[in-house]
Amino acid sequence: MEEQAEKRHEYRARLKGYIADIADGHFIYGGMVEDVSLEGLRLNDLPDKFSQEGKKYSIIVSGGPDLPCYKLKVAPRWRRKNGILVDVGFNIAEAPKSWQDFVQRVLPTQQEEHEHCLQEQCSCCG
């Protein structure tokens, strides 16, 4: 998968304290969940060898104040070098209703706090 710039088409909510274990059938990689939307999520700190275009991965997202755990199917959309690691953006192919409910809860809260982020690039949301 070639590296490309991130192109956001919808608002994303930043998450703190959420981690993800992502399996490719042979290895399990760990990363930090940076942000989420209804259609996707971004993981930081994955190893550079990660990310095969056109492949779907199983991912377990956990953490946060109430320690939820969500199992998703995702497909890589973009990747960006971050030192010796990579950040990867994923499309969500399959997600339980509880994940969709969670994302819908965190989006409005952060959207109200960052109304200006929808209008222009800002220092708080990149």
A tleap script that builds the chain and sets N, CA, C and O, in Angstrom:
source leaprc.protein.ff14SB
mol = sequence {
  NMET GLU GLU GLN ALA GLU LYS ARG HIE GLU
  TYR ARG ALA ARG LEU LYS GLY TYR ILE ALA
  ASP ILE ALA ASP GLY HIE PHE ILE TYR GLY
  GLY MET VAL GLU ASP VAL SER LEU GLU GLY
  LEU ARG LEU ASN ASP LEU PRO ASP LYS PHE
  SER GLN GLU GLY LYS LYS TYR SER ILE ILE
  VAL SER GLY GLY PRO ASP LEU PRO CYS TYR
  LYS LEU LYS VAL ALA PRO ARG TRP ARG ARG
  LYS ASN GLY ILE LEU VAL ASP VAL GLY PHE
  ASN ILE ALA GLU ALA PRO LYS SER TRP GLN
  ASP PHE VAL GLN ARG VAL LEU PRO THR GLN
  GLN GLU GLU HIE GLU HIE CYS LEU GLN GLU
  GLN CYS SER CYS CYS CGLY
}
set mol.1.N position { 0.856 -1.171 0.000 }
set mol.1.CA position { 0.000 0.000 0.000 }
set mol.1.C position { 0.899 1.229 0.000 }
set mol.1.O position { 1.788 1.348 0.843 }
set mol.2.N position { 0.682 2.116 -0.910 }
set mol.2.CA position { 1.524 3.289 -0.964 }
set mol.2.C position { 1.096 4.296 0.086 }
set mol.2.O position { -0.058 4.343 0.513 }
set mol.3.N position { 2.074 5.100 0.486 }
set mol.3.CA position { 1.769 6.117 1.475 }
set mol.3.C position { 1.038 7.252 0.791 }
set mol.3.O position { 1.347 7.622 -0.342 }
set mol.4.N position { 0.066 7.795 1.497 }
set mol.4.CA position { -0.678 8.907 0.949 }
set mol.4.C position { -1.167 9.799 2.070 }
set mol.4.O position { -1.196 9.400 3.234 }
set mol.5.N position { -1.541 10.981 1.717 }
set mol.5.CA position { -2.061 11.917 2.701 }
set mol.5.C position { -3.465 11.509 3.096 }
set mol.5.O position { -4.231 10.961 2.304 }
set mol.6.N position { -3.762 11.787 4.307 }
set mol.6.CA position { -5.081 11.491 4.850 }
set mol.6.C position { -6.097 12.461 4.253 }
set mol.6.O position { -5.832 13.660 4.169 }
set mol.7.N position { -7.249 11.954 3.841 }
set mol.7.CA position { -8.300 12.789 3.254 }
set mol.7.C position { -9.582 12.529 4.031 }
set mol.7.O position { -10.261 11.528 3.801 }
set mol.8.N position { -9.906 13.416 4.935 }
set mol.8.CA position { -11.087 13.232 5.767 }
set mol.8.C position { -12.316 13.761 5.068 }
set mol.8.O position { -12.327 14.876 4.547 }
set mol.9.N position { -13.354 12.943 5.065 }
set mol.9.CA position { -14.619 13.357 4.476 }
set mol.9.C position { -15.690 13.531 5.544 }
set mol.9.O position { -16.797 13.977 5.245 }
set mol.10.N position { -15.375 13.188 6.771 }
set mol.10.CA position { -16.340 13.327 7.849 }
set mol.10.C position { -15.595 13.603 9.142 }
set mol.10.O position { -14.396 13.351 9.257 }
set mol.11.N position { -16.320 14.119 10.097 }
set mol.11.CA position { -15.725 14.452 11.378 }
set mol.11.C position { -15.278 13.202 12.113 }
set mol.11.O position { -15.954 12.174 12.082 }
set mol.12.N position { -14.141 13.299 12.771 }
set mol.12.CA position { -13.622 12.194 13.587 }
set mol.12.C position { -13.466 12.684 15.022 }
set mol.12.O position { -13.137 13.844 15.271 }
set mol.13.N position { -13.709 11.778 15.951 }
set mol.13.CA position { -13.532 12.090 17.370 }
set mol.13.C position { -12.220 11.475 17.840 }
set mol.13.O position { -11.956 10.297 17.598 }
set mol.14.N position { -11.408 12.269 18.507 }
set mol.14.CA position { -10.166 11.752 19.092 }
set mol.14.C position { -10.502 10.909 20.315 }
set mol.14.O position { -11.414 11.229 21.078 }
set mol.15.N position { -9.757 9.840 20.485 }
set mol.15.CA position { -9.938 8.985 21.660 }
set mol.15.C position { -8.661 8.976 22.479 }
set mol.15.O position { -7.562 9.051 21.928 }
set mol.16.N position { -8.801 8.887 23.768 }
set mol.16.CA position { -7.651 8.765 24.657 }
set mol.16.C position { -7.803 7.488 25.462 }
set mol.16.O position { -8.876 7.208 25.995 }
set mol.17.N position { -6.728 6.711 25.553 }
set mol.17.CA position { -6.743 5.521 26.374 }
set mol.17.C position { -7.307 4.280 25.708 }
set mol.17.O position { -7.559 3.281 26.382 }
set mol.18.N position { -7.511 4.322 24.395 }
set mol.18.CA position { -8.002 3.147 23.681 }
set mol.18.C position { -6.853 2.517 22.902 }
set mol.18.O position { -6.073 3.214 22.253 }
set mol.19.N position { -6.761 1.211 22.973 }
set mol.19.CA position { -5.746 0.470 22.243 }
set mol.19.C position { -6.428 -0.513 21.303 }
set mol.19.O position { -7.619 -0.792 21.438 }
set mol.20.N position { -5.664 -1.034 20.351 }
set mol.20.CA position { -6.213 -2.004 19.411 }
set mol.20.C position { -5.199 -3.109 19.177 }
set mol.20.O position { -4.004 -2.854 19.031 }
set mol.21.N position { -5.686 -4.325 19.145 }
set mol.21.CA position { -4.904 -5.477 18.708 }
set mol.21.C position { -5.464 -5.868 17.356 }
set mol.21.O position { -6.665 -6.107 17.226 }
set mol.22.N position { -4.607 -5.936 16.350 }
set mol.22.CA position { -5.044 -6.226 14.994 }
set mol.22.C position { -4.314 -7.459 14.488 }
set mol.22.O position { -3.089 -7.553 14.572 }
set mol.23.N position { -5.088 -8.404 13.959 }
set mol.23.CA position { -4.533 -9.685 13.524 }
set mol.23.C position { -4.611 -9.811 12.012 }
set mol.23.O position { -5.620 -9.470 11.395 }
set mol.24.N position { -3.515 -10.311 11.420 }
set mol.24.CA position { -3.495 -10.521 9.970 }
set mol.24.C position { -3.531 -11.998 9.591 }
set mol.24.O position { -3.324 -12.346 8.429 }
set mol.25.N position { -3.791 -12.862 10.560 }
set mol.25.CA position { -3.820 -14.295 10.307 }
set mol.25.C position { -2.547 -15.000 10.728 }
set mol.25.O position { -2.545 -16.211 10.951 }
set mol.26.N position { -1.458 -14.240 10.838 }
set mol.26.CA position { -0.176 -14.800 11.255 }
set mol.26.C position { 0.357 -14.110 12.507 }
set mol.26.O position { 0.896 -14.765 13.399 }
set mol.27.N position { 0.207 -12.810 12.571 }
set mol.27.CA position { 0.737 -12.018 13.666 }
set mol.27.C position { -0.359 -11.148 14.259 }
set mol.27.O position { -1.365 -10.858 13.612 }
set mol.28.N position { -0.145 -10.737 15.503 }
set mol.28.CA position { -1.017 -9.760 16.148 }
set mol.28.C position { -0.164 -8.537 16.447 }
set mol.28.O position { 0.891 -8.635 17.074 }
set mol.29.N position { -0.637 -7.383 15.990 }
set mol.29.CA position { 0.057 -6.124 16.189 }
set mol.29.C position { -0.742 -5.275 17.160 }
set mol.29.O position { -1.969 -5.366 17.206 }
set mol.30.N position { -0.062 -4.460 17.929 }
set mol.30.CA position { -0.732 -3.546 18.837 }
set mol.30.C position { -0.541 -2.117 18.380 }
set mol.30.O position { 0.522 -1.758 17.875 }
set mol.31.N position { -1.563 -1.301 18.556 }
set mol.31.CA position { -1.480 0.109 18.197 }
set mol.31.C position { -2.400 0.925 19.090 }
set mol.31.O position { -3.218 0.385 19.834 }
set mol.32.N position { -2.244 2.220 18.997 }
set mol.32.CA position { -3.082 3.151 19.746 }
set mol.32.C position { -4.172 3.687 18.818 }
set mol.32.O position { -3.900 4.058 17.676 }
set mol.33.N position { -5.403 3.723 19.319 }
set mol.33.CA position { -6.507 4.296 18.537 }
set mol.33.C position { -6.428 5.809 18.693 }
set mol.33.O position { -6.575 6.342 19.793 }
set mol.34.N position { -6.195 6.488 17.584 }
set mol.34.CA position { -6.061 7.945 17.602 }
set mol.34.C position { -7.416 8.628 17.482 }
set mol.34.O position { -7.743 9.523 18.261 }
set mol.35.N position { -8.210 8.193 16.489 }
set mol.35.CA position { -9.524 8.796 16.310 }
set mol.35.C position { -10.450 7.828 15.591 }
set mol.35.O position { -10.013 6.839 15.003 }
set mol.36.N position { -11.760 8.141 15.652 }
set mol.36.CA position { -12.784 7.278 15.063 }
set mol.36.C position { -13.851 8.128 14.385 }
set mol.36.O position { -14.055 9.294 14.720 }
set mol.37.N position { -14.525 7.505 13.421 }
set mol.37.CA position { -15.724 8.075 12.819 }
set mol.37.C position { -16.681 6.909 12.623 }
set mol.37.O position { -16.349 5.776 12.973 }
set mol.38.N position { -17.844 7.162 12.079 }
set mol.38.CA position { -18.780 6.071 11.830 }
set mol.38.C position { -18.260 5.104 10.779 }
set mol.38.O position { -18.614 3.925 10.796 }
set mol.39.N position { -17.425 5.587 9.864 }
set mol.39.CA position { -16.939 4.761 8.755 }
set mol.39.C position { -15.515 4.259 8.919 }
set mol.39.O position { -15.099 3.361 8.186 }
set mol.40.N position { -14.743 4.817 9.871 }
set mol.40.CA position { -13.341 4.437 9.952 }
set mol.40.C position { -12.695 4.730 11.286 }
set mol.40.O position { -13.326 5.225 12.219 }
set mol.41.N position { -11.405 4.404 11.346 }
set mol.41.CA position { -10.602 4.713 12.512 }
set mol.41.C position { -9.145 4.790 12.106 }
set mol.41.O position { -8.744 4.267 11.066 }
set mol.42.N position { -8.351 5.455 12.950 }
set mol.42.CA position { -6.916 5.588 12.703 }
set mol.42.C position { -6.165 4.969 13.865 }
set mol.42.O position { -6.458 5.234 15.031 }
set mol.43.N position { -5.174 4.126 13.517 }
set mol.43.CA position { -4.285 3.539 14.511 }
set mol.43.C position { -2.899 4.126 14.343 }
set mol.43.O position { -2.422 4.304 13.223 }
set mol.44.N position { -2.257 4.424 15.454 }
set mol.44.CA position { -0.882 4.915 15.469 }
set mol.44.C position { 0.032 3.832 16.008 }
set mol.44.O position { -0.406 2.906 16.690 }
set mol.45.N position { 1.308 3.965 15.690 }
set mol.45.CA position { 2.367 3.137 16.275 }
set mol.45.C position { 2.338 1.677 15.849 }
set mol.45.O position { 2.682 0.799 16.639 }
set mol.46.N position { 1.934 1.406 14.617 }
set mol.46.CA position { 2.024 0.051 14.082 }
set mol.46.C position { 3.402 -0.131 13.449 }
set mol.46.O position { 4.003 0.846 13.004 }
set mol.47.N position { 3.917 -1.372 13.398 }
set mol.47.CA position { 5.228 -1.586 12.772 }
set mol.47.C position { 5.181 -1.291 11.276 }
set mol.47.O position { 4.144 -1.451 10.633 }
set mol.48.N position { 6.300 -0.866 10.738 }
set mol.48.CA position { 6.389 -0.469 9.328 }
set mol.48.C position { 6.001 -1.599 8.373 }
set mol.48.O position { 5.504 -1.326 7.281 }
set mol.49.N position { 6.215 -2.852 8.754 }
set mol.49.CA position { 5.896 -3.971 7.863 }
set mol.49.C position { 4.388 -4.237 7.777 }
set mol.49.O position { 3.946 -5.036 6.951 }
set mol.50.N position { 3.604 -3.574 8.624 }
set mol.50.CA position { 2.154 -3.775 8.614 }
set mol.50.C position { 1.514 -3.092 7.416 }
set mol.50.O position { 2.039 -2.102 6.907 }
set mol.51.N position { 0.392 -3.613 6.971 }
set mol.51.CA position { -0.519 -3.007 6.014 }
set mol.51.C position { -0.396 -3.622 4.632 }
set mol.51.O position { 0.524 -3.317 3.873 }
set mol.52.N position { -1.330 -4.482 4.330 }
set mol.52.CA position { -1.410 -5.077 3.004 }
set mol.52.C position { -2.687 -4.596 2.351 }
set mol.52.O position { -3.786 -4.810 2.862 }
set mol.53.N position { -2.525 -3.948 1.221 }
set mol.53.CA position { -3.667 -3.388 0.514 }
set mol.53.C position { -4.643 -4.483 0.103 }
set mol.53.O position { -4.239 -5.564 -0.326 }
set mol.54.N position { -5.918 -4.191 0.239 }
set mol.54.CA position { -6.953 -5.116 -0.199 }
set mol.54.C position { -7.263 -6.233 0.773 }
set mol.54.O position { -8.084 -7.097 0.465 }
set mol.55.N position { -6.642 -6.244 1.924 }
set mol.55.CA position { -6.859 -7.305 2.895 }
set mol.55.C position { -7.737 -6.785 4.032 }
set mol.55.O position { -7.635 -5.622 4.420 }
set mol.56.N position { -8.597 -7.651 4.562 }
set mol.56.CA position { -9.395 -7.300 5.733 }
set mol.56.C position { -8.733 -7.893 6.971 }
set mol.56.O position { -8.181 -8.993 6.938 }
set mol.57.N position { -8.802 -7.143 8.051 }
set mol.57.CA position { -8.196 -7.539 9.316 }
set mol.57.C position { -9.257 -7.593 10.401 }
set mol.57.O position { -10.247 -6.863 10.361 }
set mol.58.N position { -9.030 -8.477 11.379 }
set mol.58.CA position { -9.835 -8.480 12.602 }
set mol.58.C position { -9.131 -7.582 13.595 }
set mol.58.O position { -7.908 -7.620 13.734 }
set mol.59.N position { -9.912 -6.780 14.278 }
set mol.59.CA position { -9.330 -5.845 15.242 }
set mol.59.C position { -10.178 -5.855 16.506 }
set mol.59.O position { -11.406 -5.906 16.447 }
set mol.60.N position { -9.507 -5.805 17.643 }
set mol.60.CA position { -10.179 -5.691 18.930 }
set mol.60.C position { -9.782 -4.338 19.523 }
set mol.60.O position { -8.601 -4.086 19.763 }
set mol.61.N position { -10.752 -3.484 19.754 }
set mol.61.CA position { -10.528 -2.173 20.356 }
set mol.61.C position { -10.977 -2.247 21.807 }
set mol.61.O position { -12.079 -2.712 22.101 }
set mol.62.N position { -10.127 -1.791 22.703 }
set mol.62.CA position { -10.485 -1.798 24.124 }
set mol.62.C position { -9.875 -0.596 24.818 }
set mol.62.O position { -8.993 0.077 24.284 }
set mol.63.N position { -10.367 -0.344 26.021 }
set mol.63.CA position { -9.828 0.754 26.815 }
set mol.63.C position { -10.899 1.725 27.234 }
set mol.63.O position { -12.082 1.392 27.295 }
set mol.64.N position { -10.466 2.927 27.519 }
set mol.64.CA position { -11.395 3.955 27.930 }
set mol.64.C position { -11.835 3.791 29.368 }
set mol.64.O position { -11.471 2.821 30.032 }
set mol.65.N position { -12.614 4.736 29.843 }
set mol.65.CA position { -13.004 4.742 31.251 }
set mol.65.C position { -13.875 3.556 31.678 }
set mol.65.O position { -13.787 3.108 32.821 }
set mol.66.N position { -14.710 3.047 30.775 }
set mol.66.CA position { -15.584 1.942 31.156 }
set mol.66.C position { -15.100 0.599 30.611 }
set mol.66.O position { -15.821 -0.395 30.697 }
set mol.67.N position { -13.895 0.556 30.055 }
set mol.67.CA position { -13.253 -0.652 29.552 }
set mol.67.C position { -14.109 -1.495 28.611 }
set mol.67.O position { -14.221 -2.707 28.794 }
set mol.68.N position { -14.718 -0.859 27.599 }
set mol.68.CA position { -15.461 -1.658 26.628 }
set mol.68.C position { -14.493 -2.429 25.737 }
set mol.68.O position { -13.291 -2.162 25.736 }
set mol.69.N position { -15.019 -3.377 24.990 }
set mol.69.CA position { -14.221 -4.178 24.073 }
set mol.69.C position { -15.068 -4.395 22.812 }
set mol.69.O position { -16.195 -4.884 22.901 }
set mol.70.N position { -14.538 -4.037 21.655 }
set mol.70.CA position { -15.286 -4.128 20.412 }
set mol.70.C position { -14.489 -4.908 19.382 }
set mol.70.O position { -13.294 -4.664 19.211 }
set mol.71.N position { -15.128 -5.838 18.698 }
set mol.71.CA position { -14.474 -6.597 17.634 }
set mol.71.C position { -14.982 -6.086 16.294 }
set mol.71.O position { -16.185 -6.082 16.031 }
set mol.72.N position { -14.041 -5.651 15.444 }
set mol.72.CA position { -14.369 -5.066 14.151 }
set mol.72.C position { -13.623 -5.789 13.038 }
set mol.72.O position { -12.611 -6.448 13.278 }
set mol.73.N position { -14.132 -5.657 11.822 }
set mol.73.CA position { -13.407 -6.051 10.611 }
set mol.73.C position { -13.089 -4.759 9.880 }
set mol.73.O position { -13.971 -3.935 9.639 }
set mol.74.N position { -11.818 -4.590 9.529 }
set mol.74.CA position { -11.380 -3.348 8.903 }
set mol.74.C position { -10.503 -3.630 7.688 }
set mol.74.O position { -9.954 -4.722 7.538 }
set mol.75.N position { -10.381 -2.620 6.823 }
set mol.75.CA position { -9.501 -2.694 5.661 }
set mol.75.C position { -8.653 -1.421 5.622 }
set mol.75.O position { -9.190 -0.323 5.767 }
set mol.76.N position { -7.333 -1.554 5.428 }
set mol.76.CA position { -6.475 -0.367 5.370 }
set mol.76.C position { -6.846 0.527 4.192 }
set mol.76.O position { -7.152 0.047 3.101 }
set mol.77.N position { -6.813 1.817 4.432 }
set mol.77.CA position { -7.124 2.788 3.376 }
set mol.77.C position { -5.904 3.648 3.044 }
set mol.77.O position { -5.665 3.953 1.875 }
set mol.78.N position { -5.145 4.034 4.041 }
set mol.78.CA position { -3.946 4.843 3.849 }
set mol.78.C position { -2.954 4.545 4.962 }
set mol.78.O position { -3.324 4.004 6.004 }
set mol.79.N position { -1.694 4.899 4.739 }
set mol.79.CA position { -0.659 4.765 5.769 }
set mol.79.C position { 0.321 5.920 5.644 }
set mol.79.O position { 0.535 6.467 4.562 }
set mol.80.N position { 0.904 6.271 6.768 }
set mol.80.CA position { 1.853 7.383 6.812 }
set mol.80.C position { 2.975 7.007 7.761 }
set mol.80.O position { 2.721 6.549 8.874 }
set mol.81.N position { 4.220 7.199 7.326 }
set mol.81.CA position { 5.385 6.911 8.168 }
set mol.81.C position { 5.376 7.846 9.365 }
set mol.81.O position { 5.029 9.022 9.256 }
set mol.82.N position { 5.765 7.295 10.516 }
set mol.82.CA position { 5.862 8.050 11.755 }
set mol.82.C position { 7.137 7.563 12.439 }
set mol.82.O position { 7.079 6.796 13.400 }
set mol.83.N position { 8.292 8.014 11.937 }
set mol.83.CA position { 9.569 7.503 12.439 }
set mol.83.C position { 9.769 6.081 11.946 }
set mol.83.O position { 9.708 5.820 10.744 }
set mol.84.N position { 10.009 5.155 12.880 }
set mol.84.CA position { 10.173 3.750 12.499 }
set mol.84.C position { 8.838 3.016 12.485 }
set mol.84.O position { 8.778 1.832 12.152 }
set mol.85.N position { 7.777 3.714 12.847 }
set mol.85.CA position { 6.433 3.133 12.888 }
set mol.85.C position { 5.564 3.759 11.798 }
set mol.85.O position { 6.007 4.652 11.075 }
set mol.86.N position { 4.320 3.279 11.688 }
set mol.86.CA position { 3.373 3.862 10.736 }
set mol.86.C position { 2.042 4.132 11.423 }
set mol.86.O position { 1.663 3.455 12.379 }
set mol.87.N position { 1.354 5.125 10.918 }
set mol.87.CA position { -0.032 5.380 11.275 }
set mol.87.C position { -0.853 4.864 10.094 }
set mol.87.O position { -0.484 5.073 8.938 }
set mol.88.N position { -1.971 4.188 10.388 }
set mol.88.CA position { -2.778 3.601 9.328 }
set mol.88.C position { -4.237 3.991 9.537 }
set mol.88.O position { -4.766 3.897 10.644 }
set mol.89.N position { -4.876 4.429 8.460 }
set mol.89.CA position { -6.306 4.715 8.466 }
set mol.89.C position { -7.045 3.520 7.893 }
set mol.89.O position { -6.621 2.941 6.893 }
set mol.90.N position { -8.140 3.154 8.522 }
set mol.90.CA position { -8.914 1.984 8.127 }
set mol.90.C position { -10.354 2.361 7.834 }
set mol.90.O position { -10.920 3.244 8.477 }
set mol.91.N position { -10.944 1.682 6.856 }
set mol.91.CA position { -12.393 1.678 6.673 }
set mol.91.C position { -12.930 0.542 7.528 }
set mol.91.O position { -12.317 -0.522 7.609 }
set mol.92.N position { -14.054 0.761 8.156 }
set mol.92.CA position { -14.686 -0.297 8.942 }
set mol.92.C position { -15.634 -1.064 8.028 }
set mol.92.O position { -16.579 -0.499 7.478 }
set mol.93.N position { -15.365 -2.372 7.872 }
set mol.93.CA position { -16.192 -3.224 7.017 }
set mol.93.C position { -17.339 -3.846 7.798 }
set mol.93.O position { -18.451 -3.968 7.286 }
set mol.94.N position { -17.067 -4.242 9.048 }
set mol.94.CA position { -18.085 -4.839 9.917 }
set mol.94.C position { -17.871 -4.349 11.334 }
set mol.94.O position { -16.742 -4.286 11.822 }
set mol.95.N position { -18.969 -4.001 11.991 }
set mol.95.CA position { -18.897 -3.537 13.373 }
set mol.95.C position { -20.194 -3.881 14.091 }
set mol.95.O position { -21.268 -3.824 13.492 }
set mol.96.N position { -20.106 -4.236 15.365 }
set mol.96.CA position { -21.336 -4.511 16.114 }
set mol.96.C position { -22.103 -3.218 16.390 }
set mol.96.O position { -21.539 -2.124 16.350 }
set mol.97.N position { -23.368 -3.362 16.665 }
set mol.97.CA position { -24.214 -2.201 16.981 }
set mol.97.C position { -23.653 -1.427 18.168 }
set mol.97.O position { -23.758 -0.201 18.209 }
set mol.98.N position { -23.058 -2.126 19.135 }
set mol.98.CA position { -22.500 -1.449 20.304 }
set mol.98.C position { -21.376 -0.487 19.912 }
set mol.98.O position { -21.221 0.557 20.545 }
set mol.99.N position { -20.582 -0.818 18.871 }
set mol.99.CA position { -19.530 0.081 18.388 }
set mol.99.C position { -20.161 1.321 17.760 }
set mol.99.O position { -19.743 2.444 18.044 }
set mol.100.N position { -21.163 1.120 16.912 }
set mol.100.CA position { -21.830 2.246 16.271 }
set mol.100.C position { -22.456 3.168 17.313 }
set mol.100.O position { -22.391 4.390 17.183 }
set mol.101.N position { -23.061 2.582 18.347 }
set mol.101.CA position { -23.648 3.380 19.426 }
set mol.101.C position { -22.568 4.180 20.155 }
set mol.101.O position { -22.758 5.356 20.465 }
set mol.102.N position { -21.436 3.531 20.424 }
set mol.102.CA position { -20.309 4.192 21.095 }
set mol.102.C position { -19.822 5.385 20.271 }
set mol.102.O position { -19.673 6.484 20.804 }
set mol.103.N position { -19.577 5.177 18.990 }
set mol.103.CA position { -19.072 6.252 18.133 }
set mol.103.C position { -20.081 7.386 18.061 }
set mol.103.O position { -19.694 8.554 18.108 }
set mol.104.N position { -21.356 7.073 17.948 }
set mol.104.CA position { -22.363 8.130 17.891 }
set mol.104.C position { -22.430 8.915 19.196 }
set mol.104.O position { -22.775 10.097 19.191 }
set mol.105.N position { -22.101 8.262 20.324 }
set mol.105.CA position { -22.063 8.986 21.605 }
set mol.105.C position { -20.880 9.934 21.678 }
set mol.105.O position { -21.032 11.062 22.147 }
set mol.106.N position { -19.690 9.505 21.222 }
set mol.106.CA position { -18.513 10.366 21.358 }
set mol.106.C position { -18.447 11.457 20.295 }
set mol.106.O position { -17.878 12.518 20.548 }
set mol.107.N position { -19.012 11.225 19.113 }
set mol.107.CA position { -18.955 12.244 18.063 }
set mol.107.C position { -19.673 13.537 18.436 }
set mol.107.O position { -19.059 14.600 18.341 }
set mol.108.N position { -20.943 13.507 18.856 }
set mol.108.CA position { -21.619 14.775 19.157 }
set mol.108.C position { -20.946 15.546 20.279 }
set mol.108.O position { -20.873 16.773 20.221 }
set mol.109.N position { -20.459 14.866 21.286 }
set mol.109.CA position { -19.811 15.532 22.412 }
set mol.109.C position { -18.606 16.317 21.938 }
set mol.109.O position { -18.462 17.495 22.266 }
set mol.110.N position { -17.739 15.678 21.168 }
set mol.110.CA position { -16.543 16.363 20.699 }
set mol.110.C position { -16.861 17.352 19.580 }
set mol.110.O position { -16.176 18.364 19.431 }
set mol.111.N position { -17.882 17.067 18.807 }
set mol.111.CA position { -18.224 17.975 17.715 }
set mol.111.C position { -18.657 19.326 18.282 }
set mol.111.O position { -18.310 20.368 17.726 }
set mol.112.N position { -19.408 19.318 19.376 }
set mol.112.CA position { -19.823 20.572 19.996 }
set mol.112.C position { -18.621 21.347 20.507 }
set mol.112.O position { -18.574 22.571 20.386 }
set mol.113.N position { -17.634 20.637 21.084 }
set mol.113.CA position { -16.450 21.292 21.623 }
set mol.113.C position { -15.572 21.863 20.523 }
set mol.113.O position { -14.834 22.818 20.764 }
set mol.114.N position { -15.633 21.296 19.312 }
set mol.114.CA position { -14.737 21.680 18.236 }
set mol.114.C position { -15.489 22.073 16.968 }
set mol.114.O position { -15.109 21.663 15.872 }
set mol.115.N position { -16.546 22.861 17.107 }
set mol.115.CA position { -17.326 23.298 15.948 }
set mol.115.C position { -16.429 23.944 14.898 }
set mol.115.O position { -16.637 23.746 13.701 }
set mol.116.N position { -15.433 24.715 15.334 }
set mol.116.CA position { -14.557 25.412 14.403 }
set mol.116.C position { -13.705 24.448 13.585 }
set mol.116.O position { -13.207 24.835 12.528 }
set mol.117.N position { -13.521 23.219 14.029 }
set mol.117.CA position { -12.684 22.251 13.328 }
set mol.117.C position { -13.301 21.844 11.988 }
set mol.117.O position { -12.589 21.436 11.071 }
set mol.118.N position { -14.606 21.955 11.880 }
set mol.118.CA position { -15.262 21.582 10.638 }
set mol.118.C position { -15.045 22.647 9.563 }
set mol.118.O position { -15.138 22.365 8.369 }
set mol.119.N position { -14.759 23.856 9.994 }
set mol.119.CA position { -14.609 24.963 9.056 }
set mol.119.C position { -13.184 25.087 8.515 }
set mol.119.O position { -12.988 25.497 7.370 }
set mol.120.N position { -12.178 24.730 9.342 }
set mol.120.CA position { -10.792 24.921 8.946 }
set mol.120.C position { -9.890 23.989 9.761 }
set mol.120.O position { -10.309 23.431 10.775 }
set mol.121.N position { -8.679 23.837 9.314 }
set mol.121.CA position { -7.698 23.054 10.068 }
set mol.121.C position { -7.393 23.836 11.344 }
set mol.121.O position { -7.173 25.046 11.298 }
set mol.122.N position { -7.382 23.147 12.471 }
set mol.122.CA position { -7.072 23.834 13.717 }
set mol.122.C position { -5.982 23.072 14.448 }
set mol.122.O position { -5.694 21.919 14.126 }
set mol.123.N position { -5.386 23.712 15.420 }
set mol.123.CA position { -4.272 23.092 16.131 }
set mol.123.C position { -4.719 21.934 17.018 }
set mol.123.O position { -3.909 21.058 17.318 }
set mol.124.N position { -5.964 21.900 17.441 }
set mol.124.CA position { -6.403 20.833 18.336 }
set mol.124.C position { -6.777 19.557 17.599 }
set mol.124.O position { -6.693 18.472 18.175 }
set mol.125.N position { -7.186 19.655 16.348 }
set mol.125.CA position { -7.653 18.470 15.628 }
set mol.125.C position { -6.838 18.134 14.395 }
set mol.125.O position { -7.130 17.146 13.721 }
set mol.126.N position { -5.835 18.919 14.082 }
set mol.126.CA position { -4.979 18.618 12.924 }
set mol.126.C position { -5.665 18.932 11.674 }
set mol.126.O position { -5.102 18.744 10.596 }
savepdb mol mol.pdb
quit
